[in-house]
Every structure is written in structure tokens, then in C-alpha cells.
Amino acid sequence: MITVAFRVVAGQRFSLYQHFLLLRQLTTTMRSPASTIVLTYPDQNPFNPNPSYPNIFPTRPAECDNLSAADIKNPYYDPLAGLHGHNPFQYTDENPMPPRIYIDNHQTSPPPLPEIFLSSLEFIERLNHGGRAHVYKVSATITSTTTGEPREKIYALKMFRDMDPDEESDQKEIGWPMFRFRREKEAYAHLIHAGLPEQGIVPNCYGWLTLSNRSYLEQCYALPVSEKDDLEEFWSREKNKQRITKYGPDTASRSHTLLDDRRPPKALLLEYYADLEPLSGNNVTHDIAEAALKALYQIHAAYVHHGDLSHDTNVFVRPGNRVMWIDFDESTCRCERNWRKKLSRQKLMEELEHVWSRFYQIMLADQPLVSK
């Protein structure tokens, strides 16, 4: 549609601003394919249909490349740069959302994530800042499920304190660590069954474990804590240092920690990737955005709704514009063993709509569109 419109006005001299208005009018009046896509999403891939849906991945019309240097003196100030058009996954008045279509959950559940046992564990450093679940870089020895021999390597360990809701200041179920642990464990069972770790779309997860060895917990607690890691724990330790300096070691005290919990924490043992870089406005490109959307579709095709897209730190970039999604402790799956919410096609596609808007209408808003 855009191409035809430009050919109609060919030979007339339009200002850059008039080009901008024309393109915006054309792209915003397109009929959204969202109400059609959602009927079969994610069973059918919207990124590979025949014929293709409009504006799935925004591209710059070829005619725009012929604008004179006088029209575009600096690409950064190109008014067409932010013109990414209508979100194809967003419903409109002309194409409203159909009634909720729940995905059949009477299918065979994927094999559960295996429980693993450690022969040794050494905490090296804290990898994430804040958050209800802490992630650590560790050196661990586990027994191989294939050869039966111990294997020592570097892993990422995500720890969930086994606490009852009344032991937390936030007593909502969504904040209960064991609720989050069970959801992430269920999500990885689905993702592994779909083969996504082998494709590099999500981390590999070796299994779950119980950290019942108190020496492991003491070693974990001995790691330094920064303000970003845990503000409350950081200031508790700082006040202790001041108290000990002023009144002596017998006056030391501490807040309730994992060492005081009635039950040992649970954890997931994940592949450690040293080459991950958080996705941000500084490194995002149109190619990376396209890879991230396709990767999110693959997660949805495994019938997993991520559920926590409020943080850029849930998406990472690897060399070669590869994208990896992490943190599934707020996810919902089709074949749930521990979660009460039903999964609908609309719920999955609304997540795709949110990510499309975040990339193209926010993070890439000031980057020029490119022709393909």
C-alpha cells in the first residue's frame, strides 16, 4: 500500500514533513491482522505466513531511500526514523479482540524437571541485583545422568527460599518464593521438551535441588552484598560493622536470613553463559528486535507465557545478534501441575504485542528504518 502511494505522487515535490504525514496516515489506517492471527496463535507462526501479514517487521519503503540530501541532512533527525507503523498484534475498533480462546490443557504434560544432587558446591559471586530470587555463579559437581560420572563445571544457580507467605512482608501468592519456584520449574520442563535450550533461545536447565547442606548456605551468606544486591541486608551489615566497632563483637545482630529459615531453600541449576549482555537502548538494533520477537514466539509455541516483561534484564544479547530469554518464575504454562490460571491464545499474543511496541515504538523509535 505504501509503495503504491509513493508511485502515485511520483514527480511531485513533497517536503520531508509531507512524506512523513503521508506515511503515518497510510500505516495507521491499515486494518490490523491481530484478530486473525490470534485464532491460531501460537500453533501457526505469524512470522512465516503465506501471504505475509503487513508490518510484522517494520521496514523503510524503498522510495524513501531516494530522498535528497537536502531532505535528510542528518539521519538522527529524520522524521521518518520513528515511523514504525501500526503494531500488527494490536487490536483495533475495526478488528476487535474475539472471545477468549483457551488452549486445550488435556494433553500429556512434558516430563518433569529432574531432581539433581550435588557432590560439591562453591559460591563464587552474585550475578543479579535485587529480585526475589537470587542468582549466583557457582562451581558445582553433579552426577551425569548419561554416564553416571561426576562432572564439575561452572553453573548459574537460582535460589528460592522455602518460606511460607506469612514469613514475608508481601503476603501475596505471587511473591511466595515456592510459588515462583514451581512456576519456573514447570516452564523449563516445557521449554526443554520443545528443544529451546539447544537453539539458544533459553538457558539450559539441568534440574532442581534442595540446598540442605548448611555449609553451602553459610558460604552463600558469607558473600559480600552490595546496595544493589539487597539494600536491607546491606545496611544491616553496615550497622553491624559500626556497632561492633563501637561496642564490641558481642553486640552484633542481624535480620532474618536464609540461615534462619525453617526449611532449606530450593534452587535451579542453569547453564552459565559468560557472553551475555543485557538488551538495552544502547545495543538494540532492528535485527536484534526481530530475533527477540521470533525467539519469544518459540517460547509461546512451547505453550509458555513468560509473564514478566517489565525488566529489560530478562532479555540478553549474545555474539552474532543471538537473543536469549531468561527468568520464568512468573510464567504460565498449558500443562500446569501447580498453577491455577488457564492459558489463552489472547494472553500469549498480548505479550507479543507488548514486546513489539517496546522494541519498535520505544527502544528503536529514534533509529532509522532500513530497507530490506
TAUR-V176189 format. One record per backbone hydrogen bond with DSSP energy under -0.5 kcal/mol. CO is the residue of the C=O (numbers start at 1). NH is the residue of the N-H. E is the energy in kcal/mol with one decimal. If there is no record, write none. Layout:
CO&NH&E + CO&NH&E
This chain:
1&5&-2.0 + 2&6&-2.1 + 3&7&-1.8 + 4&8&-1.9 + 5&9&-1.4 + 7&10&-0.8 + 9&12&-2.0 + 12&14&-0.8 + 15&19&-2.1 + 16&20&-2.2 + 17&21&-2.3 + 18&22&-2.4 + 19&23&-2.6 + 20&24&-2.5 + 21&25&-2.2 + 22&26&-2.1 + 23&27&-2.7 + 24&28&-2.1 + 25&29&-0.9 + 27&86&-0.6 + 33&36&-1.3 + 33&37&-2.7 + 34&38&-2.5 + 36&39&-0.7 + 37&40&-1.4 + 37&41&-0.6 + 40&43&-0.7 + 40&44&-2.0 + 44&46&-0.6 + 45&48&-1.3 + 46&49&-0.5 + 53&56&-0.9 + 61&64&-1.6 + 61&65&-0.5 + 62&65&-1.4 + 63&66&-1.3 + 64&67&-1.4 + 68&71&-0.6 + 68&72&-1.9 + 71&73&-0.6 + 74&77&-1.6 + 75&78&-1.3 + 78&81&-2.1 + 80&83&-1.5 + 82&84&-1.7 + 86&88&-0.6 + 87&90&-1.8 + 95&92&-1.6 + 100&102&-0.7 + 101&345&-2.8 + 114&208&-2.2 + 117&143&-0.8 + 120&141&-2.0 + 122&139&-2.5 + 125&137&-3.0 + 134&159&-3.2 + 135&127&-3.2 + 135&128&-1.1 + 136&138&-0.6 + 136&157&-2.9 + 137&124&-2.9 + 137&125&-1.3 + 138&140&-0.5 + 138&155&-2.7 + 139&122&-2.5 + 140&142&-0.5 + 140&153&-2.0 + 141&119&-3.3 + 141&120&-1.0 + 142&144&-0.5 + 142&151&-2.9 + 144&148&-1.2 + 149&144&-2.6 + 151&142&-2.2 + 153&140&-2.2 + 154&272&-0.6 + 155&138&-2.4 + 156&158&-0.5 + 156&270&-3.5 + 157&136&-2.7 + 157&159&-0.6 + 158&268&-2.1 + 159&134&-1.0 + 160&266&-2.5 + 161&163&-1.8 + 164&167&-2.1 + 165&168&-1.6 + 169&171&-0.8 + 172&175&-1.4 + 173&176&-1.5 + 176&179&-0.7 + 176&180&-1.8 + 177&181&-2.7 + 178&182&-2.3 + 179&183&-1.8 + 180&184&-2.4 + 181&185&-2.5 + 182&186&-2.2 + 183&187&-2.4 + 184&188&-2.4 + 185&189&-1.5 + 186&190&-1.7 + 187&191&-2.8 + 188&192&-2.7 + 189&193&-1.7 + 190&194&-1.6 + 191&196&-2.2 + 192&195&-1.4 + 195&199&-0.8 + 196&201&-1.9 + 196&202&-0.6 + 197&200&-1.3 + 201&325&-2.9 + 204&271&-2.7 + 207&269&-2.5 + 208&116&-2.9 + 209&267&-2.0 + 210&212&-1.9 + 212&214&-0.7 + 213&216&-1.1 + 213&217&-1.1 + 214&218&-2.5 + 215&219&-1.9 + 216&220&-2.2 + 217&221&-2.8 + 218&222&-1.4 + 220&223&-1.4 + 226&230&-2.0 + 229&130&-0.9 + 230&234&-2.7 + 231&235&-2.4 + 232&236&-1.8 + 233&237&-2.1 + 234&238&-2.2 + 235&239&-2.5 + 236&240&-1.7 + 237&241&-2.2 + 238&242&-2.0 + 239&243&-2.6 + 240&244&-3.0 + 241&245&-2.4 + 242&246&-2.0 + 243&247&-3.6 + 243&248&-0.6 + 244&248&-1.8 + 248&251&-1.5 + 249&252&-1.5 + 257&260&-1.7 + 258&261&-0.6 + 265&211&-2.6 + 266&160&-3.3 + 267&209&-2.2 + 268&158&-2.4 + 268&270&-0.7 + 269&206&-2.8 + 269&207&-0.8 + 270&156&-2.5 + 271&273&-0.5 + 272&274&-0.5 + 273&276&-0.7 + 277&317&-3.2 + 280&283&-0.9 + 280&284&-1.6 + 285&289&-2.6 + 286&290&-2.2 + 287&291&-2.2 + 288&292&-2.6 + 289&293&-2.3 + 290&294&-2.2 + 291&295&-2.2 + 292&296&-2.4 + 293&297&-2.1 + 294&298&-1.7 + 295&299&-1.7 + 296&300&-2.3 + 297&301&-2.7 + 298&302&-0.8 + 299&302&-0.7 + 299&304&-1.3 + 300&303&-2.3 + 303&334&-1.6 + 304&306&-0.6 + 305&332&-1.8 + 311&314&-1.4 + 312&279&-0.6 + 312&315&-1.8 + 314&326&-2.3 + 315&279&-2.5 + 316&324&-2.7 + 317&277&-1.8 + 318&321&-0.6 + 318&322&-1.2 + 322&318&-3.2 + 324&316&-2.8 + 325&203&-0.6 + 328&331&-1.4 + 332&305&-3.3 + 334&336&-1.5 + 342&344&-0.5 + 343&103&-2.8 + 344&348&-1.5 + 345&349&-2.4 + 346&350&-2.7 + 347&351&-1.1 + 348&352&-1.5 + 349&353&-2.6 + 350&354&-2.1 + 351&355&-2.0 + 352&356&-2.5 + 353&357&-2.3 + 354&358&-2.1 + 355&359&-2.5 + 356&360&-2.6 + 357&361&-1.8 + 357&362&-0.6 + 358&363&-2.9 + 359&364&-2.8 + 362&365&-0.8 + 364&367&-1.7 + 370&60&-2.0
